[in-house]
Every structure is written in structure tokens, then in C-alpha cells.
Amino acid sequence: MIIPVDAHFITLTIPEYEFVTRQVQVGRTTQQQRQRVERTREVPTRRNESSLAVDLASVNQIWSAANIDFRVRSSQVERIRAPGDADVVDPNTFLFLAGQFPARNGVSLLLVNRFSSADLGGQAVEAQCVCILGDAAPATSLAHEFGHLLHLDHEGDIRNLMNGGLSIPTPQLTASQIRTAQQSALARRFGSTP
């Protein structure tokens, strides 16, 4: 099964304000005038198409046990004003971004500089086929978030891909998880035979 992925390399733009003093000629006199100036700070993801390809190779090695292959269909560099003007995306602002970059006949993958969550640096919304990943998260975190999109819940075994505190480099899937993933709405709707 091939599941298409639309990757969005997101640069958050954050307005910052400062006051500058300028000399202004008024008639024969020079006066100082204070003016508020807006500048924009950008916080781009450090990931790019090459690093994503490396991550997806690792992801697909894990998911090959379920005969599932995630493939980038499109990739876009996106600029968007940071929700709440914060340079860290949290679970609430992820939901806002998910609405800005909805899945269109595939998975929408949002890549940001920093994602703050209690778990692995990523999050997924199965019903919307959207997931997010921060730069610090490893490829196994991406495989984990794709697992949520494939209808898998967290698992207690630390060797399992769906463990909430995943930390091992070569996580495993159970036979039951493989069946669930293959029968998930995502696999049925977007999967195709290679």
C-alpha cells in the first residue's frame, strides 16, 4: 500500500515591535519623533526535502512489516504568522495549523522548528489525516505519529513503536497492530497496491 504525504516545511513569522527616534524638520526647527516600527522574525524548520527523505526511509523500514509505504507526493515551503506570536507550536496551535494545511487526498505532514508536547515532539489527528513534527524529533517519532493516523493507540511495551515514551532506535509492531493499520480508514482510503 502506498500512502501519499504532502509535506509542509513551515516557517513561523513573528512580528516584533520597537520604537525608533527620527529627526523631523518642522518649519525651521528640527524635532525628534518617536515611531513604532514592526519587524518580522522568522523561525523556519531545519528539515528539508533531503532530511525528510532520510527520515521516510527509516519510517518505511518500520512500516514495511505492514506492507505500508509512505511517499512524499508534494512538498511546499510555507510561511505563516505564528499563532499567538509564539515561536513554539503547542498542541492547541497545532490544531490551528492543521486547519490551515488540511489533508487533500493524502496525509498532511507539518514540519516545524519546535513542537512542545508531553511526548515525542509530535502529534497526530487521525480524523483529519494531519500530523506535526518538531525538528528535535527522530524518524521513529514520525513513524509513531503515522501509527496514530493508522488508528493505533499508545502501547505499554517500550520496544513497541506506539509506546508513548519511545526511545529505542528499532521499534517493533505486533501482529494485531499490523492488522489494525492495514484495516484503518487511512489505509483503506488512501492505500493502493504498489
N, C-alpha and C positions, 0 to 999 in steps of 0.2 A: 504494500500500500504506500502510495506517495501522498504526503500531506503538504500542500503548498504553504509557504511562510512569506508574509510581506514584512520586511524588516524596516523599522523606522529608527534611524540614528538621530536622536533628539538633542538639540542644543536649547537649553533653557535660557531665555533672555530675562534679565532682571534690571528694572530701572533703578538708578541711584541718582540722588539729587545733591547738589552742592550750590553754595552761594558764591558768586564771583563779584568783585568790585571793578567797575569800569569808570573811566573818566568820560564825562559827557559835557559838551560845550553848550551852555545855555546863555545865549546873548554873548556878552563879553566875559562872562565868568565860566570857569571850569568847576564842575561839581562831580562828586563821586556818587555813583548809583549802584545799588546792590541788585543783582538779578539772580533768580533761581534758574539753574541750568540742569537739564536732565541728561544723564549719560546712561548708556546701556552696557551692562556687564554680561558676558556670555559664559555659560557653563556647558561645554559640549561633552558628549560621551567620548571616551578614549577608544572605544571599539570602532572598527571599520569593517569593510567587506572581507578583507583577508583574515582578520582575527575571528570574525563570525564564521567563516568557512572552516577554520580550525576547530572552533567550538562545536559546530554542527557535525563534524566528522566524529568527534567523541560522543556526542549525543546519539548519533545514528548507530554507533557501535553498540551502545546500551540497548537501543530500541530495536536492533536487528533481531533480538530474541523473539519479538512480537511481529516480525516482518513489517515494521513501520519505518518509513524513511521520511524525514522532514527535509524539504528542499526549498531554498530561497527562490521565490518567483520574482520578487521585486525588492529593491532597496532604495530608500529615499533618505536624504539628509533633511531633517525638519527643524525649523526654528519656531519656537512658541514661547509666549510670555509665561514665565513660571507661575503656576497657581500659588497665590498668596505671596508672590515675590520671594519665594524661598529657593535656595539652591539645592535642597534635598527633597526628593519626592517621597512622600509617605503613602500609606495605604489609601487615605482619603483623596489625595491629589492624583494618585494612580487612577482612581475611578473617573476623575475629570478627564485625564489624558486618554483613557480608554474610550471615552465618548468622542474625543477629537480624532482618534485614529482607529475607527471601528474595523473589525474584520470584514473583508469583502471577498467572499468566496475562498476563504483560507484562514490561516492563523495570522493575527496581527501581533508582532513582536516589537515591543517598545524598549529601546536601549537608552539608558540614561547614565549620567555620571555617578550619581549616588541615589540609592534607594534605601530607605530606613524602614526596617521591619524587624519583628521579633525573631524571624527565622533566617533564611539563607540569602537574603539580598534580592529576593524576587517575589512575585505574586501572580496569581492567575485568576481569571473569571471565566469559568467553563461555559456559562450560558452565552457569553459574548465572544468566545474564542480569542481572548486577548490576554497576553501576559507581559510582564515587565521584568527587566533585569538591570541591576546596577553594575558598574564596571568591576567592582571588587568580587563579584560572584563568579565562581568557576563554572565550567561547562556542565558539571554534574548538577548544578543548580538549574540550568536551563533545561536539562533532561527532566529534572524533578517538576518544574513548572509545566512542561509539556505533559507530564504524567497527570497533573490536575486537569488539564484540558481534555485528557483521555479518560476522565471520570474516576481517577484513582484518589483515594484518601490517604492521609498520613498513616504510616505503619510504625510499629514499635521497634522492630529489628534494626539495629544500627548498620547492618550490612545491606539493608534494602534501600533502593532508590527513593522510596517515598517516606523514609524516616525524616521526621521534622528537623532533626539536628544533623543532617547528612554531613559526613566529614571524610568518608573513605573515597579513594580515587576510582575504584571499580565496583560500584554498587550493583546489586542484583535485583531481578524481578522474579516474583513467584509465578507458578503456572496459572493461578487464579487471577493475578494482576494482568498477565498477558491476555487471558480470555476477556477480562473486563475491558481492557484497552482496545482490543480488536472489535468488540461489540459496542463500543462507545458511540455516542451520536457524532463525534468528530470523525472517527474512522469511517462510520457508515456514510456520512455526508460528504466528506472531502477525500476519503481514501480512494485510490484507484490502483489497479494492477500495474506494476512496473513494466 
